[in-house]
Amino acid sequence: MTVDEFVSRSHILHRSFTESPAKVIAGDGINLILEDGSRVIDASCGPSVSCLGHSQPEITKGIVSHLQNDIAYVYSGSPYTNGATEELATMLLANKPGGLSKAIFVNSGSEATDAALKLAVQYWHEKGQPQRTHFIARKQSYHGNTIGALCVSGHESRRAYYKDFMSSNVSFVDPCYAYRMKHDHESDQSFVDRLARQFEDEIIRVGPDRIAGFVAETVSGTTLGCLTAVPGYFKAIRDICDRYEILLILDEIICGMGKTGTMHAWEQEGIRGPDIQTIGKALGAGFVPLSGVLLHEKIFDSLSTGSGGLAHGHTFQAHPLACAAAVAAQKIISQQKLVESAKSMGKKLEALLRKEIEPLPLVGDIRGRGLFWAVEFVLSKEHKTPFPIEANFCSRVVKQSLEMGLNILGNLGHTGEYQVDHIMVCPPYTVTDGELEEIVAILKTAIIRTSQPFTEST
């Protein structure tokens, strides 16, 4: 491997050593502005983070105002609170969606996952069932990069170096990946029944009285590419969790906060909601690092009648400045009705993808919801033949797109049994009709150019 000269010189340990990163000097709406003056359309919002684009004067104003008129830092472990943190929690939970009534604010999605797992275990301790420490998660899932979060993530390549650290109290069941896992002539209901039986069988194998919770992404992110569950799946999962008194923990770090056309992705699944939910990314719209854990009132009730506190905390938990920035972001989303916009613009994006991208010879599946979409590539549409890992097809599409001024996101490493070559198109909630058309036009050309060596040989 040849290490890039700039990467070698830089005092930052960059995540890739082989290519010199372009320097971003500013943002303008949906665009990134580079040091050479060129513009790149950010159609992925990074890893689906910058949902309001890259320039929002009201958020800048909110941050500056907070620093001028309020406190920059308050330690959450002290006997103090602050206005910004209280306001953000009230904005999110005043109506108790699905019974969710309390929030924990931390920095990253990984921290949120760790907090959710610890919260679940503490809940069972408070309930007098300390033996409930086992979690069931799904294969080819991703919940974060800390050790705790990786333990419940079914992402093989990200777990590989750290197998010796992985917890033995986690087991995995199949994801709801209909494109590859649903049998020929199998109905959606039969597929759901099969996955539900597998989940229940795993509960019985482990022992229901040992299981703390089931962890799942409501809509899968980078591992399976904006994968939505077939109708009825989460209702079946919720029913089984209730039957065995297992906590349902839904990860909406990447897919939540309006991205799928409702504030919470689970609102479209016909369930009452989760017991614990993680949120992030779009919460602060990328202007600050911020994520959160939302918990059902029954969790709080058990803690409050038990030990009377949370056995978990971080130095920068509930950071006032971060919460103030998120308050400003959420006000914009509410006032401009951007969740509704994500739903309506998402329908336009879907129509464009199905018209322009789906007919291409190496496109196998298009899936998503709201402004959260992915394209999966295959060598053969008929047989759904995946590309070999070494072909690195989706990364080639990402690179070709970038050369044409379009930033999209590809899958992040080998994730498990199924080789999934996909790219994600997740533009900001503020995207216009014209920008959607430009995004899809560039993407189409990039896919055609990347496909040529493979289509010409067949």
C-alpha positions as CSV (number, residue, x, y, z in Angstrom):
1,M,0.0,0.0,0.0
2,T,1.3,3.5,-1.0
3,V,0.6,6.1,1.7
4,D,-0.5,9.4,0.3
5,E,2.1,12.2,0.8
6,F,-0.3,14.6,2.4
7,V,-1.7,12.0,4.8
8,S,1.8,11.1,5.7
9,R,2.6,14.7,6.5
10,S,-0.6,15.6,8.3
11,H,-0.7,15.4,12.1
12,I,-4.3,14.0,11.7
13,L,-4.6,10.3,11.6
14,H,-6.9,10.2,8.6
15,R,-9.3,7.3,8.1
16,S,-7.9,6.4,4.7
17,F,-4.1,6.5,4.1
18,T,-4.1,6.1,0.3
19,E,-5.8,9.3,-1.0
20,S,-5.2,12.9,-0.4
21,P,-8.4,14.4,1.0
22,A,-9.8,17.6,-0.6
23,K,-10.1,20.5,1.8
24,V,-13.6,21.8,2.5
25,I,-13.5,25.5,3.3
26,A,-17.2,26.3,3.5
27,G,-20.8,25.1,2.8
28,D,-23.6,26.8,0.9
29,G,-27.0,25.1,1.2
30,I,-26.7,21.6,-0.2
31,N,-23.2,22.3,-1.6
32,L,-19.7,21.8,-0.2
33,I,-17.2,24.4,-1.3
34,L,-13.6,23.2,-1.8
35,E,-10.3,25.0,-1.5
36,D,-9.9,25.1,-5.2
37,G,-13.3,26.9,-5.5
38,S,-15.2,24.0,-6.9
39,R,-18.6,22.9,-5.5
40,V,-19.7,19.4,-4.7
41,I,-23.4,18.5,-4.2
42,D,-23.7,16.8,-0.9
43,A,-26.4,14.2,-1.6
44,S,-25.5,12.0,1.4
45,C,-25.2,14.7,4.1
46,G,-22.0,12.9,5.2
47,P,-23.3,9.7,6.7
48,S,-26.9,11.1,6.6
49,V,-26.2,13.9,9.1
50,S,-26.4,17.4,7.6
51,C,-30.2,17.3,7.1
52,L,-30.5,21.1,6.9
53,G,-27.6,21.6,4.5
54,H,-24.4,23.4,5.4
55,S,-25.5,26.9,6.0
56,Q,-28.2,27.8,8.4
57,P,-27.9,31.4,9.8
58,E,-30.5,30.7,12.5
59,I,-28.5,27.9,14.0
60,T,-25.3,30.1,14.0
61,K,-27.4,32.8,15.7
62,G,-28.7,30.3,18.2
63,I,-25.2,29.1,19.1
64,V,-23.7,32.6,19.4
65,S,-26.7,33.8,21.4
66,H,-26.3,30.9,23.8
67,L,-22.6,31.6,24.3
68,Q,-23.4,35.3,24.9
69,N,-26.3,34.9,27.2
70,D,-26.2,31.5,28.8
71,I,-23.7,29.0,30.2
72,A,-21.4,27.1,27.9
73,Y,-20.9,24.0,30.1
74,V,-22.8,22.4,33.0
75,Y,-21.7,19.0,34.3
76,S,-24.7,16.6,34.3
77,G,-23.4,14.9,37.4
78,S,-23.7,18.1,39.4
79,P,-26.9,19.3,41.1
80,Y,-27.7,21.7,38.2
81,T,-29.6,21.7,35.0
82,N,-29.7,24.2,32.2
83,G,-32.4,25.8,29.9
84,A,-31.2,24.5,26.6
85,T,-31.1,20.9,27.6
86,E,-34.5,21.1,29.3
87,E,-36.0,22.9,26.2
88,L,-34.7,20.3,23.8
89,A,-36.1,17.4,25.8
90,T,-39.4,19.1,26.0
91,M,-39.5,19.7,22.3
92,L,-39.0,16.0,21.6
93,L,-41.1,14.5,24.4
94,A,-43.8,16.9,25.5
95,N,-46.4,14.7,23.7
96,K,-44.8,11.5,25.0
97,P,-44.6,9.8,21.5
98,G,-45.3,6.1,22.1
99,G,-44.9,6.6,25.8
100,L,-41.4,7.9,25.5
101,S,-41.0,10.5,28.3
102,K,-37.3,11.0,29.2
103,A,-34.1,11.8,27.3
104,I,-30.4,11.3,27.8
105,F,-28.2,13.5,25.6
106,V,-24.7,12.4,24.7
107,N,-22.2,13.1,21.9
108,S,-22.2,10.2,19.4
109,G,-24.5,7.4,18.3
110,S,-22.1,4.9,19.7
111,E,-22.4,6.5,23.1
112,A,-26.1,6.5,22.8
113,T,-26.1,2.7,22.1
114,D,-23.9,2.1,25.1
115,A,-26.2,4.2,27.3
116,A,-29.2,2.3,26.0
117,L,-27.7,-1.1,26.7
118,K,-26.7,-0.1,30.2
119,L,-30.1,1.5,30.8
120,A,-31.8,-1.8,29.9
121,V,-29.6,-3.8,32.2
122,Q,-30.2,-1.3,35.1
123,Y,-33.9,-1.5,34.4
124,W,-33.9,-5.3,35.0
125,H,-31.8,-4.9,38.1
126,E,-34.4,-2.4,39.5
127,K,-37.1,-5.0,38.6
128,G,-35.3,-7.6,40.7
129,Q,-34.1,-9.6,37.7
130,P,-30.4,-9.0,37.5
131,Q,-29.8,-12.2,35.5
132,R,-31.3,-10.4,32.4
133,T,-28.1,-9.3,30.7
134,H,-28.4,-11.1,27.3
135,F,-29.2,-9.1,24.2
136,I,-30.5,-10.4,20.8
137,A,-29.5,-8.3,17.8
138,R,-29.5,-8.8,14.0
139,K,-26.9,-9.9,11.6
140,Q,-25.4,-7.3,9.3
141,S,-26.5,-4.5,11.6
142,Y,-24.5,-1.5,12.8
143,H,-25.1,0.3,16.1
144,G,-21.8,2.1,16.7
145,N,-18.0,1.7,17.0
146,T,-17.4,1.7,20.7
147,I,-16.8,-1.8,22.1
148,G,-20.3,-1.9,23.7
149,A,-22.0,-0.8,20.5
150,L,-19.9,-3.2,18.4
151,C,-20.9,-6.1,20.6
152,V,-24.6,-5.7,19.4
153,S,-23.5,-4.9,15.8
154,G,-23.5,-7.6,13.3
155,H,-20.9,-5.9,11.1
156,E,-18.3,-8.5,10.5
157,S,-15.4,-6.4,9.2
158,R,-15.7,-3.8,11.9
159,R,-15.8,-6.5,14.6
160,A,-12.9,-8.5,13.1
161,Y,-10.0,-6.9,14.9
162,Y,-11.8,-6.9,18.2
163,K,-13.3,-10.4,18.4
164,D,-11.6,-11.0,21.8
165,F,-13.4,-8.0,23.2
166,M,-16.8,-9.0,22.0
167,S,-19.3,-9.9,24.7
168,S,-20.6,-13.5,24.9
169,N,-24.0,-12.3,26.1
170,V,-25.2,-11.2,22.6
171,S,-26.6,-13.5,19.9
172,F,-27.9,-12.7,16.4
173,V,-30.9,-13.4,14.2
174,D,-31.5,-12.6,10.6
175,P,-32.4,-9.1,9.4
176,C,-35.6,-8.5,7.5
177,Y,-33.8,-8.5,4.1
178,A,-36.5,-9.4,1.7
179,Y,-34.5,-8.8,-1.5
180,R,-32.1,-11.6,-0.8
181,M,-33.7,-13.7,2.0
182,K,-37.4,-14.0,1.0
183,H,-38.0,-17.3,-0.9
184,D,-39.6,-17.4,-4.3
185,H,-43.4,-17.4,-4.1
186,E,-43.1,-16.6,-0.3
187,S,-45.6,-13.9,0.8
188,D,-44.6,-11.0,3.0
189,Q,-46.7,-12.6,5.8
190,S,-45.0,-15.9,5.4
191,F,-41.6,-14.2,5.5
192,V,-42.5,-12.3,8.6
193,D,-43.7,-15.5,10.2
194,R,-40.4,-17.2,9.5
195,L,-38.3,-14.4,10.9
196,A,-40.7,-14.2,14.0
197,R,-40.3,-17.9,14.6
198,Q,-36.5,-17.6,14.4
199,F,-36.6,-14.8,16.9
200,E,-38.8,-16.7,19.3
201,D,-36.7,-19.8,18.9
202,E,-33.6,-17.8,19.9
203,I,-35.5,-16.4,23.0
204,I,-36.4,-20.0,24.1
205,R,-32.8,-21.2,23.4
206,V,-31.2,-18.5,25.5
207,G,-34.0,-18.5,28.1
208,P,-36.6,-15.7,28.3
209,D,-35.7,-14.8,31.8
210,R,-32.1,-14.1,30.8
211,I,-32.8,-11.6,27.9
212,A,-32.7,-7.9,28.6
213,G,-33.6,-6.6,25.1
214,F,-33.8,-6.9,21.4
215,V,-31.8,-4.3,19.4
216,A,-32.7,-3.4,15.8
217,E,-32.4,-0.5,13.4
218,T,-36.0,0.5,12.4
219,V,-34.6,1.2,8.9
220,S,-31.1,-0.2,8.3
221,G,-28.4,2.2,7.4
222,T,-24.9,1.7,5.9
223,T,-24.8,-2.1,6.3
224,L,-27.8,-3.0,4.2
225,G,-28.6,0.3,2.6
226,C,-31.8,2.0,3.7
227,L,-33.5,-1.3,4.2
228,T,-37.1,-1.1,5.3
229,A,-38.9,-4.0,6.9
230,V,-41.7,-5.8,5.1
231,P,-45.1,-4.8,6.5
232,G,-46.0,-6.5,9.7
233,Y,-42.4,-7.4,10.7
234,F,-42.0,-4.9,13.6
235,K,-45.6,-5.6,14.8
236,A,-44.6,-9.3,15.1
237,I,-41.4,-8.4,16.9
238,R,-43.2,-6.0,19.3
239,D,-45.7,-8.7,20.1
240,I,-43.1,-11.3,20.9
241,C,-41.1,-8.8,23.0
242,D,-44.3,-8.1,25.0
243,R,-45.1,-11.8,25.4
244,Y,-41.7,-12.5,26.9
245,E,-41.3,-9.1,28.7
246,I,-38.2,-8.2,26.6
247,L,-37.3,-4.6,26.0
248,L,-37.5,-3.5,22.4
249,I,-34.6,-1.1,21.7
250,L,-34.9,0.6,18.3
251,D,-31.9,2.3,16.8
252,E,-32.9,5.4,14.8
253,I,-29.6,7.2,15.0
254,I,-29.4,7.3,11.2
255,C,-33.0,6.9,10.1
256,G,-34.9,8.9,12.6
257,M,-35.7,12.6,13.3
258,G,-37.8,13.0,10.2
259,K,-35.6,11.3,7.6
260,T,-38.2,8.7,6.6
261,G,-41.1,11.2,6.5
262,T,-42.2,10.9,10.1
263,M,-40.3,12.2,13.1
264,H,-39.8,8.6,14.2
265,A,-39.4,5.8,11.7
266,W,-41.3,3.4,13.9
267,E,-44.4,5.5,13.5
268,Q,-44.9,3.9,10.1
269,E,-44.6,0.3,11.5
270,G,-48.0,0.0,13.2
271,I,-46.6,-0.4,16.7
272,R,-47.0,1.5,19.9
273,G,-43.3,2.4,19.9
274,P,-40.1,1.0,21.5
275,D,-39.2,0.8,25.1
276,I,-35.8,2.5,24.4
277,Q,-34.9,4.5,21.3
278,T,-31.6,6.0,20.2
279,I,-31.5,9.1,18.0
280,G,-28.6,11.2,16.6
281,K,-27.2,12.6,13.4
282,A,-30.2,14.7,12.2
283,L,-30.9,15.7,15.9
284,G,-28.3,18.5,15.7
285,A,-28.2,18.5,11.9
286,G,-24.4,18.2,12.0
287,F,-23.8,21.6,13.4
288,V,-22.8,20.0,16.7
289,P,-22.0,16.5,17.9
290,L,-25.2,15.3,19.6
291,S,-27.1,12.1,20.0
292,G,-29.7,10.9,22.5
293,V,-31.5,8.0,24.2
294,L,-35.3,8.3,24.6
295,L,-36.9,6.0,27.2
296,H,-40.4,4.9,27.9
297,E,-42.0,6.1,31.1
298,K,-42.1,2.6,32.5
299,I,-38.3,2.6,32.5
300,F,-38.2,5.8,34.4
301,D,-40.8,4.6,36.9
302,S,-38.7,1.5,37.7
303,L,-35.6,3.5,38.2
304,S,-37.4,6.2,40.3
305,T,-39.0,3.6,42.6
306,G,-35.7,1.6,42.8
307,S,-32.3,3.1,43.1
308,G,-33.5,6.6,42.3
309,G,-30.9,7.5,39.8
310,L,-29.1,6.6,36.5
311,A,-26.0,4.4,36.9
312,H,-24.4,6.0,33.9
313,G,-22.9,9.3,32.8
314,H,-20.4,11.2,30.7
315,T,-18.4,14.4,31.2
316,F,-20.1,16.1,28.2
317,Q,-23.5,14.6,28.7
318,A,-26.4,17.1,28.1
319,H,-23.9,19.7,26.9
320,P,-25.8,23.1,26.9
321,L,-24.2,24.5,23.8
322,A,-24.9,21.3,21.8
323,C,-28.5,21.2,23.0
324,A,-28.9,24.9,22.1
325,A,-27.8,24.2,18.6
326,A,-30.2,21.3,18.3
327,V,-33.0,23.4,19.6
328,A,-32.4,25.8,16.8
329,A,-32.2,23.0,14.3
330,Q,-35.5,21.4,15.5
331,K,-37.2,24.8,15.4
332,I,-36.3,25.2,11.7
333,I,-37.6,21.6,11.0
334,S,-40.9,22.4,12.8
335,Q,-41.5,25.9,11.5
336,Q,-40.7,25.0,7.9
337,K,-42.6,21.7,8.1
338,L,-39.5,19.9,6.9
339,V,-40.6,16.4,8.1
340,E,-43.6,16.7,5.8
341,S,-41.2,18.0,3.1
342,A,-39.0,15.0,3.5
343,K,-42.0,12.8,2.9
344,S,-43.2,14.6,-0.2
345,M,-39.7,15.2,-1.7
346,G,-38.9,11.6,-0.9
347,K,-41.7,10.5,-3.2
348,K,-40.2,12.6,-6.0
349,L,-36.7,11.2,-5.3
350,E,-38.2,7.7,-5.5
351,A,-39.9,8.4,-8.8
352,L,-36.7,9.7,-10.3
353,L,-34.6,6.7,-9.0
354,R,-37.2,4.3,-10.4
355,K,-37.4,6.0,-13.7
356,E,-33.7,6.8,-14.3
357,I,-31.7,4.3,-12.2
358,E,-33.7,1.1,-11.8
359,P,-33.6,0.2,-15.5
360,L,-29.8,0.2,-15.6
361,P,-28.4,-3.3,-16.2
362,L,-26.4,-3.6,-12.9
363,V,-29.0,-2.2,-10.6
364,G,-30.7,-4.9,-8.6
365,D,-32.8,-3.1,-6.0
366,I,-33.9,0.4,-5.0
367,R,-35.3,0.8,-1.5
368,G,-35.9,3.4,1.1
369,R,-38.4,5.8,2.5
370,G,-38.7,9.6,2.8
371,L,-35.3,11.2,1.9
372,F,-33.4,8.0,2.8
373,W,-32.7,5.8,-0.3
374,A,-30.3,3.3,-1.5
375,V,-29.4,1.6,-4.8
376,E,-28.1,-2.0,-4.6
377,F,-25.9,-3.2,-7.5
378,V,-25.6,-6.8,-8.8
379,L,-23.8,-8.6,-11.6
380,S,-27.1,-10.2,-12.7
381,K,-30.5,-8.8,-12.2
382,E,-32.2,-12.2,-12.8
383,H,-30.0,-14.1,-10.4
384,K,-29.3,-11.3,-7.9
385,T,-25.6,-12.2,-8.3
386,P,-23.5,-10.0,-6.0
387,F,-20.2,-8.5,-7.1
388,P,-17.1,-10.1,-5.7
389,I,-15.7,-8.1,-2.8
390,E,-12.5,-7.3,-4.8
391,A,-14.6,-5.6,-7.5
392,N,-15.3,-2.8,-5.1
393,F,-18.1,-1.7,-7.4
394,C,-20.0,0.7,-5.1
395,S,-16.8,2.5,-4.2
396,R,-16.1,3.0,-7.9
397,V,-19.5,4.5,-8.3
398,V,-18.9,6.8,-5.3
399,K,-15.5,7.9,-6.8
400,Q,-16.9,8.4,-10.3
401,S,-19.7,10.5,-8.8
402,L,-17.3,12.6,-6.8
403,E,-15.3,13.3,-9.9
404,M,-18.5,14.7,-11.4
405,G,-19.2,16.9,-8.4
406,L,-21.6,14.6,-6.5
407,N,-21.0,13.3,-3.0
408,I,-22.8,10.0,-2.1
409,L,-22.1,7.3,0.4
410,G,-21.2,3.7,-0.3
411,N,-21.3,0.6,2.0
412,L,-18.6,0.7,4.7
413,G,-16.8,-2.6,4.5
414,H,-17.9,-6.3,4.3
415,T,-20.8,-6.6,6.7
416,G,-21.7,-10.3,6.7
417,E,-23.1,-13.3,4.9
418,Y,-24.6,-11.2,2.0
419,Q,-22.2,-9.1,0.0
420,V,-24.2,-5.9,-0.4
421,D,-22.8,-3.3,-2.9
422,H,-24.9,-0.2,-2.5
423,I,-24.8,3.5,-2.5
424,M,-27.0,5.8,-0.4
425,V,-28.8,9.0,-1.6
426,C,-30.0,11.0,1.5
427,P,-30.1,14.7,0.6
428,P,-31.0,17.4,3.1
429,Y,-34.7,18.1,3.9
430,T,-34.3,21.4,2.2
431,V,-33.5,19.9,-1.2
432,T,-35.3,21.3,-4.2
433,D,-36.9,19.6,-7.3
434,G,-34.1,20.9,-9.5
435,E,-31.4,19.6,-7.1
436,L,-33.0,16.2,-7.0
437,E,-33.0,16.0,-10.8
438,E,-29.3,17.0,-10.9
439,I,-28.4,14.5,-8.3
440,V,-30.1,11.6,-10.1
441,A,-28.7,12.7,-13.5
442,I,-25.1,12.7,-12.3
443,L,-25.6,9.5,-10.4
444,K,-27.0,7.8,-13.6
445,T,-24.0,8.9,-15.6
446,A,-21.6,7.7,-12.9
447,I,-23.3,4.3,-12.7
448,I,-23.2,3.9,-16.5
449,R,-19.5,4.8,-16.7
450,T,-18.6,2.5,-13.8
451,S,-20.7,-0.3,-15.4
452,Q,-19.0,-0.3,-18.8
453,P,-16.1,-2.8,-18.0
454,F,-18.7,-5.2,-16.6
455,T,-21.4,-4.8,-19.2
456,E,-19.0,-4.9,-22.2
457,S,-17.6,-8.3,-21.1
458,T,-21.0,-9.9,-21.0
